[in-house]
């Protein structure tokens, strides 16, 4: 009969623990049931009627939707639109700018606009509301400028 040593017991427990960790990691991020799997997104080819009765593609209808009213964007500040991944600012009265809401440092979504800066919560990067340039790192590049249209009291993505 062989003797069971402390080394054998510790080795066996370590092997069992490693197997449990590897099993857990192997299923990380994998949906457990079919209900957890997202259905494919609808294509943007479906339509809705326009005022004249003609059909309009959803993608085009969405582009026509206003992002915000000009009164929603404070002078010297701005607002983050997380769903559209855009931040709209008003650096001076009546001057509106838009930038990507994705931080150039690590890809986080910026969270707030205050004290003339667009602020990323992940690592503290700050960007100018006037031109998207970095005012405080660690981000190394400016936010990408986005095109908007101010039509009366509405702000739309161009």
Buried (B, 14 or more C-beta within 10 A) or exposed (E): EEEEEEEEEEEEEEEEEEEEEEEEEEEEEEEEEEEEEEEEEEEEEEBEEEEEEEEBBBEEBEEEEBBBEBEBBEEBBBBBBEEBEBBBBBBEEEEBBBBBBBBBBEEBBBBBBEEBBBBBEBEEBBBBBEEBEBBEEBBEEBBEEBEBEBEEEBBBBE
